[in-house]
Amino acid sequence: MDPGDGTEETAPPLALARFQLSEEYGFLLPHPLTELPAPYGPWMEIAHDLPRLITSHRLRSHVHQMPQLSARHLRGREELHLAHLVLSFITMGYLWQEGEEGTVKVLPQNLAVPFWEVSQALGLPPILSHADFVLANWRRKNPNGPLEIENLDTIISLPGAESLRGFILVTLLVEKAAVPGIKAIVQAIRAILQLDHETLHEALQELAEAIGDMTKALARMHDFVDPAVFYTVIRIFLSGWKDNPAMPGGLVYEGVSDEPLAYSGGSAAQSTVLHAFDELLGIRHSEESTAFLHRMRHYMPPPHRAFVEEIHRAPSLRQHVLSSGDARLRAAFNRCVSALADFRSYHITIVTKYIAVAAAKAKAGRAEPGDGPAAGKPPSALEAKGTGGSHIFSFLKSVRDTTREGLIRA
């Protein structure tokens, strides 16, 4: 909806559909397509064979033989999202096929130009992001079955086998667990505007419960993802070409720009969920963390970014709770903040296991040999950084600590 078309008054504030959000799926793309129209068969053929092509070091030669296809014949959001998913996975495989010491400086025109066209159409950057990797990369095995990990699979894959599938789908389950919390944001803001303390209290209870469920969903990472495989095989394919010592000069997108372009790799900070919760609860992070988080918003689908900005413009929940003098509201608000801090603490635990401990083991030569480009030589360029380019532990601890500071003290 165009904000200036005069119908804004009649639209309920923060109606989810206005931001391409779904009551059932939240930020997940509902019912993603799994195949592109026939003319795009050459892309799909490569995309469905990525793990084998990468591990046999033949992906680059296959990409060089790809026909030059235009993205202009893609129709609708679902086709565009699948095309972005496919081209982003092919790009990551092409870039990192030979590990961090065998990178290339140029993305060939037959991949770069359509990837750029699709990215422009969606308002996404031409690199793999959370919007591709998780939000648009899922399908039900049984179409009528539940949205549970046993009934889910990815659409496109990379080296890492079951651990990669687990990493993507557990992250998807965290997004799914957030859905009642996203609906609670809308409910809370409406309740503030209507001075309805009972509904506001209910919404805050819903939000705290949803954040707790997200932590439980994240805990399933231990069951489905092997730390050695994540660190030595999977992680490099999520790496970008900004703030990455392995690709200090960025990447030339042939046929798009003569100058190299730099984009951050995939990061949990690209998930809109925590940005939305932070805005509602009035959490204020450090200047450095805020700058990184705001940069990550440019890797979100624009309607999702607009949702976060709309929450920012809404009346302050924190101020409303403070001025209400209502002890019940204050306790419910604090439960949300505590649940969010606990989620971030748990995320640090996961990152410690899958990056810090796995890196130490890999360095000591104890990591299981993987089946990716890094087999036998674990990646080192991002040992202390996230794939999005942040100094990972200082960033995660900083945002956890500033979350705790958001508690309303009695």
N, C-alpha and C positions, 0 to 999 in steps of 0.2 A: 504494500500500500504506500502511495506517495504521501509523505507527512503533510504536504501542503494542499491536499485535495479537498479539504473542508469536511471530510467525514471522520476526522480523528476523534471528535467528541463522542460519536456514537459507538466507536470501537471500544470494547472493554480494555482498560489499561493492561498492558503486558499479556494480551491474548497470545497463547503459545504459537498458534498457526501463523501469526504475523512474522514470526522469526524462524520459520521452517523447523519448528519444534513439534513433537508429537506427544499427546497425552500418554501413549503406550510406550514409546521408545525414547522419549527425551531427545538428546542430541544425536542418537544413532539414526542413520539413514534407514527409514522403514522399507523393508522388502527390496534390498539392493538387487539390481540386475546382475546376472552372472555371465551373460554373453552379449557381445556387441553385434550390430548388423553385419551381414556377410562381407561387405567391402573391407571391413576391419579385421578380417580373418588372420592376416599375417601378424598383427599385433597379438591377437589372442593365442595363436599357435605358439609364439615365443613365450608369452606370459605363463601359459599352462605348463611349460617345460623348464621354467627358470632354475629350480634347484639342480637339475641334471646338467643344463647348459653351463651354469656357473662353476660347478665342481669339476666339470671336464674341461674348463677353460675355453669353451667354444661360444659363449654368449656374444662376445664382441664381433666375431666373424659373422654370426647370424644377423646381428643388428646391421652390419654393413651391407648385407644383402636385402634388407627390408625395403619394400617400395616406398616412395615418398607419397604419403597419404595426407589429404587435408582433413582437418577436424570439422570443417564447415557443414558436413552432412550429418553430424550428430544431432539428435533431436531430444530436447528435454533434459531435466536435471539428472535423471537416473543414468541416461547414456553418458552424459558428461562426467558424472562421478566415477562410473566404471572406467571410462577412458583415462581419467586422471590417475586412478588406482593402477591400472595396467601400465601406463607410461612411466609412472613414478617408480614402480617396482623394477621395470626394465632398466630405467636410468640408474637406480642404486646398484643393480647387478652389474651393469656396464662399467660403472665407475670403480667399484670395489672388487671386481672379479679376481684381480691379482694381489689383493691385500693393500695395505696402506703404502707400500713401497712401489707398487705398480700402477699408480693412478694415472689418469690422462688429463690433459689440459682442455680438451675440446669435446663437447657432446655433438655427435654428427647431426647434420641438418635433417635427415629423415626421421630422427627421434626428437631433436630440439625444437623444430618448428611446430609440429602438431602438439607437442607437450606445452609449448608456450601458448598456442591458440586455445587449448582446453583450459589452461590455467587462467587466461584472461577472461574467458567466458564464465568461469566459476568464481573469480575473484580470489583465487588461491595462488600461492607461489609455485614455481615449477620445480618442486622437490617433494619427496615423500614426507607427508605430515600425519599427525594423529587422525585427521579427517579421512585420510585414505586408509592407513594401516589398520585402524580399528573401526571407525564409524561406518565405513562403506565396504568393509571387507568381511562380510559374514553371510552365511546362508543356513537355513534349517535343512538337516538331512531328511527328516520327515516334515513336509510342509505344514502338516496339522499338529506337529508335536510342539513341546514347550521350548521356551528360550532358555535352555539349560545346556551346559557344556557338552553333555553326552549327545545332544541332538544338534550340535552346531559344528560348522566347519568354516574354514576360510575360503575365499574365492580364489585369491592369488597367493602364492607362497614364495619363499626364498630358502636357502640352506638353513638347517636347524631342525627339520623334521618335526617330531611331536613337541619338542620344546618351543619351537617357533609358534606352532598352532596354539599351544597352551598359553604362551605369552600374550598373543593377540586376543584370544577368547577370554582369558581371565580379566584382561583390561576391559573388554567389552562388558563383562558381568559387573565390573565396578561402575561403568556408565549406566547399566540397566538398574543397579541398586540405587543410583542417584535420582531416578525418575520421580519418586514421591517427593523428594526434596526440592526438585525443580518446580513441581506443582505447588509445593508449600511456599516457595518464594512469591509466586503470583498471589496466592491466598493471603499471605502476610501483608503484602503491599496494599492490597484492596482493603484489608482489615484496618490498616493504619489510616487510610484515607476516609474510612467510614467510622473511625473511632470505636471499633468493635473489638474490645479486649478479649472476649471469650473466643472468637474466631482466631484472633492473633495468637492466643495461648495454644490453641489446637495446632495451628500452622507450625509454631516453633517446636512443639512436641514431635510433629511429623518430620520436621527437618533434622532434629537430633537423631531420631530413629534411623532415618535414611543414611546419615553420615556413618552411624554405627554399622549399618548393613554394608556400606561400601568397604569399611575396614575388614569385615568378615569375608567379603568377596575377594579382596586383595590377598588375604591369607591363603587362598587356594593356589597362589603362585607356587608355593612350596610343593604342592602335589603334582604340578603339571610342567614345571620348568626346571631343567638341570642347570645349576649355576655355571658349570664348566662350558656347556654348550652355549649358554647365553653370552658369556664373556668372550670366548674364543671364536665363536662362529657367527652368532646372530648380530652382535652389537655393531660391528663395523658397517653393516648394511643400513643402519639407522643414522649413520654419521653424515654430516653435511659438509659444506665447503665455505663456512664462515667460522672464524675462531678455531680452526682445526689445523694444527701444525703439519698434518699429512697433506693438506691442500692449501698452502698459505696464499696462493695466487687466485683462488676462486676457480670458476669454470666458464669457459667461453661456450655460449649456446650458438652454434654455427647457424647462420641464416637469420639470427635474431639480433645479435649484438656482437660487434667486433671486440668490445671490452669484456673482460671476465666479470661475471656476476657472482655474488656471495650470498648463500642462503644457509640458515641453520638447519641442522638435522632434526629428526623426530624427537619429541620431548613430551613427558607427561604434562609439562606446563602449557602445552598447546590444547589440552582438554579444557573446554569452556566451563565445566562443572565447578571447579574450585574458584575460578575467577568470579563466577556468579555468587557463590556462597560468601566469598570475601567482601564483595560489594554490598550484599544485603546486611552482613554483620558489622560492616564498617571497619574491617581489619585494615590497618595501615602498615605496610611493609617498609623496609629501609629503602633509601633512594636507589641504591644499586639493584636490589631485588625487584623493586617496582619497575625500573627501567627494563630489566630483562623480561619480566612478566608482560609488560605492555608491548614489547617487541614480539613476544610469542602470540599476541592477539592477531597479528597480521598473518598467522598461519591457520587461523580459524575461518570457516565459511563466513562471509560477511554478515549474513543474518544472525548468526550466533554471537558474533562480536557486538552487533547492534543490541542484542538482548542484554548483554552485560552493561553496555553504556546506558540502556534504559533503566536498569536497576540503580546505576550510579546517580541518575537524575531524580529518582524517586525520593520521597521524604525519608529522612534518616530513621531507621529502625532503632538504633542505639539511643538517639535523642528522645524518641517517642517513649521508649521503655524507661529511660531516666526520668523524664518529666511526668510520667504516669504515677510514679511513686508506688507502683504495684509490685509487691514482693514476689508474687507468683510469676508475673511476666519476667522479672529480673532473673529469677531462678531458671525459667525456661530458656531465656536468652543465653545465660551462662552455660547451660547444658549443650547448646548448639556450639558455642565457642570451644568448650572442652572437648566435644566430640571431634571437631575439626582439628584441634591441636593433637588429639590422640591419633587421628588418621595420618597426620603428617609425621608423627613420631614413628608410626608403624611403617610408613613409606621409607623412612630412614633405615629402619631395620632391614627391609627388603633390599634396598640399594647397597647396604653394607655387605650383605651376603652375596648378592649377584654381581657386584662390581669390586668393592675393596678386597674382600676375602678371596673372590675368584681371581682377581688380578695378582694377589700375593701367591696363590697356588700356581697360577700360570707362570709367573716369574721363576718360581722354584722348580718349574718343569714337572709339576704334579698334575696338571690339568689333563683330562682325558683327551686324546687326539680327536679333533673335530673333523667335519667333512667339508669345511669351507676353505676360503682362500688363506685364512689365518692358521690353518692346521700346521702344527709344529712351530709356528711363530706367532704367539699371541700379540694382538694389537697393543701398541704402547702410546700412540699419539694422544689418546683421550683417557689415559689412566686416571687422572684426577678431575676430569671434566665429564659433564653429561653430554649426550649426543647432540643436545641443543646448544652446546657451547658454554654452559654455566660452570663455574667452579663448584662442583656438585655438592660436596658436604657443607661448605660454608653457606651456600645458597639454601639448601634444605633446612639446615639448623636455624638459619636466620628467619625463614618464613614460619617455621614451627614456633620459634620464640616470640615473634611479633604477633602470631595468632593468640598465644596465651595472654599477651598483654592486652588483648581485646576484651578480656573479662571485665564485667562491671563489679568493682569492689564495693562491698557493703559500706 
